[in-house]
C-alpha cells in the first residue's frame, strides 16, 4: 500500500519535495528498494502529525512554508483534493486546510469509522464526529440529501502553515480535551484551541483504508491495477 501512495504522490506536480517519514526499519528497507527518500523519526510520537512536524523542522525542510500530511493508507489519494487543501492555506487566510466530500449513503453516514464534519458558512470546520452529523431530527436523510452538503465526510488530508503545524503539535503537551477523548479525533482539540481549519469541498471521496474490511477490498481493487495507474479508481462496499 505504501508503494502505491509513494508512486502516486511522487508523480504529482503540486509538491516541491516528497519524503516518507517512519520509525520502522522495515519501512526504511522498502523505501530503499523503491529509491524513495526516507526520514527516520523518533519512535515515541503520539500521532502522525507529530512525526510530520519533526521532519518539517529538520534542516532540509525548514524553508517550506506549507507542509502536507499524506497518510500511508490513502493509496488512491487525488492530486486535485490535495491541491484544494493546500490552496486554503497558500492562497487564503486559513491556518490549516483539509477536504470533505458528500457522505454518499446511509451506511457511511452511520458508520463510526467514517469521520463526519460540519462546515460553517465561511467554509471552516465547526465539528468532527464519528456520529451521524448533522443530525436529522425529522427522520433519516434520503439518498439525495446524503449526496450533498451539509452531510459531509472528512478526507484524511491535512495541509498546514508551518507555524500552525508547530502550534498543533504544541497542543499535545496539554491534557486531551474531553471531546477528543470521547471521539478519538485529534482535530477536536485543535478546533477547541481556536485554530482555524478550512474545509474544501470535493465531489467524491477517494477510498481509503480505515478497517480490516477496507484493507481486503483495497487489496482486491489494487490487484487489478498497477501502481503507475493515474486517476480515480472506485471501491464500493459489498452488500
C-alpha positions as CSV (number, residue, x, y, z in Angstrom):
1,X,0.0,0.0,0.0
2,X,2.8,2.4,0.8
3,X,4.3,1.8,-2.6
4,X,1.0,2.9,-4.2
5,X,0.9,6.0,-2.1
6,X,4.6,6.9,-2.9
7,X,4.3,6.3,-6.6
8,X,1.1,8.2,-6.8
9,X,2.2,11.3,-4.8
10,X,5.7,11.5,-6.2
11,X,4.2,11.9,-9.7
12,X,2.2,14.9,-8.6
13,X,3.3,18.4,-9.8
14,X,1.9,20.0,-6.7
15,X,4.8,19.3,-4.4
16,X,8.4,20.5,-4.4
17,X,9.6,17.7,-2.2
18,X,8.0,14.4,-1.1
19,X,9.5,12.2,1.6
20,X,8.4,9.2,3.6
21,X,8.6,9.6,7.4
22,X,8.8,6.5,9.6
23,X,10.3,5.0,12.7
24,X,10.2,1.4,11.3
25,X,13.3,-0.3,9.9
26,X,11.2,-2.4,7.5
27,X,9.6,0.7,6.0
28,X,13.1,2.2,5.6
29,X,14.1,-1.0,3.7
30,X,11.1,-0.7,1.4
31,X,12.0,2.9,0.7
32,X,15.5,1.9,-0.3
33,X,14.0,-0.7,-2.7
34,X,11.7,2.0,-4.2
35,X,14.5,4.6,-4.3
36,X,12.2,6.8,-2.3
37,X,13.6,9.4,0.1
38,X,13.0,8.3,3.7
39,X,13.4,10.2,7.0
40,X,13.7,8.2,10.2
41,X,11.9,9.8,13.2
42,X,11.6,9.2,16.9
43,X,9.6,6.1,17.8
44,X,7.5,7.7,20.6
45,X,5.3,10.2,18.6
46,X,1.7,10.1,19.8
47,X,0.4,10.8,16.3
48,X,1.3,11.1,12.6
49,X,1.1,14.9,12.9
50,X,3.9,14.9,15.4
51,X,6.0,12.8,13.0
52,X,5.4,15.2,10.2
53,X,6.3,18.1,12.4
54,X,9.7,16.5,13.3
55,X,10.5,16.1,9.7
56,X,9.4,19.7,8.8
57,X,11.7,21.1,11.5
58,X,14.7,19.2,10.1
59,X,17.3,21.3,8.3
60,X,16.5,20.2,4.7
61,X,12.8,21.2,5.0
62,X,12.9,24.4,7.1
63,X,12.3,26.7,4.2
64,X,9.0,25.2,3.2
65,X,6.0,27.4,4.2
66,X,3.3,24.8,3.6
67,X,3.5,21.2,4.7
68,X,1.1,18.4,3.7
69,X,0.5,15.1,5.5
70,X,-0.5,12.3,3.1
71,X,-1.2,9.2,5.1
72,X,0.1,5.8,4.1
73,X,-3.3,4.3,4.0
74,X,-4.6,6.5,1.1
75,X,-3.3,4.7,-2.0
76,X,-5.9,6.4,-4.2
77,X,-5.5,10.0,-3.0
78,X,-6.3,12.5,-5.7
79,X,-4.0,15.4,-6.6
80,X,-7.0,17.7,-7.0
81,X,-8.0,17.0,-3.4
82,X,-4.6,17.7,-2.1
83,X,-4.4,20.9,-4.2
84,X,-7.7,22.0,-2.7
85,X,-6.4,21.7,0.8
86,X,-3.1,23.4,0.0
87,X,-4.9,26.3,-1.7
88,X,-6.8,27.1,1.6
89,X,-3.5,27.8,3.4
90,X,-1.5,29.0,0.5
91,X,-3.9,31.4,-1.1
92,X,-6.3,32.2,1.7
93,X,-6.3,33.1,5.4
94,X,-6.7,29.6,6.9
95,X,-4.0,28.2,9.2
96,X,-5.0,24.6,8.3
97,X,-6.7,23.1,5.3
98,X,-8.5,19.8,4.7
99,X,-11.2,18.3,2.5
100,X,-14.6,16.9,2.7
101,X,-17.0,15.2,0.2
102,X,-20.7,14.2,0.4
103,X,-21.0,11.2,2.7
104,X,-23.0,9.5,-0.1
105,X,-25.2,6.9,1.6
106,X,-26.8,6.0,4.9
107,X,-24.3,3.2,5.6
108,X,-21.4,5.6,5.6
109,X,-23.3,8.3,7.5
110,X,-23.9,5.9,10.4
111,X,-20.5,4.1,10.2
112,X,-18.2,5.3,13.1
113,X,-15.1,4.5,11.1
114,X,-16.3,7.3,8.7
115,X,-15.5,10.7,10.2
116,X,-18.1,13.3,9.5
117,X,-17.5,17.1,9.5
118,X,-19.9,20.0,9.9
119,X,-18.8,23.1,7.9
120,X,-19.7,26.7,8.7
121,X,-20.9,29.3,6.2
122,X,-17.3,30.6,6.0
123,X,-16.0,27.2,4.9
124,X,-14.4,26.4,8.2
125,X,-14.7,23.3,10.3
126,X,-17.2,23.5,13.1
127,X,-17.0,20.0,14.4
128,X,-15.8,16.5,13.6
129,X,-17.5,13.3,14.8
130,X,-17.8,9.6,14.3
131,X,-21.6,10.0,14.9
132,X,-24.0,10.8,12.0
133,X,-24.0,14.6,11.9
134,X,-25.6,16.9,11.3
135,X,-28.5,15.0,13.0
136,X,-31.8,15.0,11.1
137,X,-34.5,15.4,13.8
138,X,-37.4,14.6,11.4
139,X,-36.1,11.3,10.2
140,X,-33.1,9.8,8.4
141,X,-32.0,11.8,5.3
142,X,-32.7,10.2,1.9
143,X,-30.1,9.3,-0.7
144,X,-30.5,12.7,-2.4
145,X,-29.7,14.6,0.8
146,X,-26.7,12.4,1.6
147,X,-25.2,13.1,-1.8
148,X,-24.7,16.8,-1.0
149,X,-23.8,19.2,1.8
150,X,-24.3,19.5,4.7
151,X,-23.8,15.7,5.0
152,X,-20.1,15.5,4.6
153,X,-17.3,13.0,5.3
154,X,-13.8,14.1,6.2
155,X,-11.0,13.0,4.0
156,X,-7.7,12.1,5.6
157,X,-5.8,15.1,4.1
158,X,-4.2,17.9,6.1
159,X,-2.2,20.9,4.9
160,X,-0.6,23.2,7.4
161,X,1.1,26.6,7.5
162,X,4.5,25.9,9.2
163,X,3.6,28.0,12.3
164,X,0.2,26.3,12.5
165,X,1.8,22.8,12.4
166,X,4.1,23.8,15.3
167,X,1.1,25.1,17.3
168,X,-0.9,21.9,16.6
169,X,1.9,19.8,17.9
170,X,2.4,22.1,20.9
171,X,-1.2,21.2,21.9
172,X,0.0,17.6,22.5
173,X,1.6,18.9,25.8
174,X,-1.8,19.8,27.1
175,X,-4.3,17.3,28.5
176,X,-6.6,15.9,25.8
177,X,-9.9,17.6,25.6
178,X,-13.0,15.6,26.8
179,X,-14.4,15.6,23.2
180,X,-11.1,14.4,21.8
181,X,-11.0,11.5,24.3
182,X,-14.6,10.6,23.5
183,X,-14.4,10.7,19.7
184,X,-10.7,9.8,19.4
185,X,-10.2,12.6,16.9
186,X,-7.3,15.0,17.5
187,X,-8.8,17.6,15.2
188,X,-11.3,18.4,18.1
189,X,-8.5,19.7,20.4
190,X,-7.2,21.8,17.5
191,X,-10.7,23.4,17.0
192,X,-11.2,23.9,20.7
193,X,-7.8,25.8,20.9
194,X,-9.2,28.4,18.5
195,X,-7.2,27.3,15.4
196,X,-9.0,27.9,12.1
197,X,-9.3,24.9,9.7
198,X,-10.7,25.5,6.3
199,X,-12.6,22.6,4.6
200,X,-12.6,22.4,0.8
201,X,-15.5,20.6,-0.8
202,X,-14.6,17.9,-3.4
203,X,-17.2,15.9,-5.4
204,X,-16.3,12.3,-4.4
205,X,-14.1,10.8,-1.6
206,X,-11.2,8.7,-2.7
207,X,-11.4,5.3,-1.0
208,X,-9.0,4.9,1.9
209,X,-8.4,2.1,4.4
210,X,-9.9,2.6,7.9
211,X,-10.9,-1.0,8.8
212,X,-9.7,-4.6,8.1
213,X,-12.6,-5.0,5.7
214,X,-11.5,-1.8,3.8
215,X,-8.0,-3.4,3.5
216,X,-9.4,-6.5,1.9
217,X,-11.4,-4.5,-0.6
218,X,-8.5,-2.3,-1.4
219,X,-6.2,-5.3,-1.9
220,X,-8.7,-6.7,-4.4
221,X,-9.0,-3.4,-6.2
222,X,-5.3,-2.7,-6.4
223,X,-4.6,-6.2,-7.6
224,X,-6.5,-5.4,-10.8
225,X,-4.4,-2.2,-11.5
226,X,-0.8,-1.0,-11.4
227,X,1.0,1.3,-9.0
228,X,1.5,3.5,-12.1
229,X,-2.2,3.9,-12.6
230,X,-3.3,7.5,-12.8
231,X,-6.8,9.0,-12.0
232,X,-9.5,7.7,-9.7
233,X,-10.5,4.1,-9.0
234,X,-13.8,3.2,-7.3
235,X,-14.1,0.9,-4.3
236,X,-17.7,0.2,-3.2
237,X,-18.6,-1.7,-0.1
238,X,-20.0,-5.1,-0.8
239,X,-23.5,-5.8,0.4
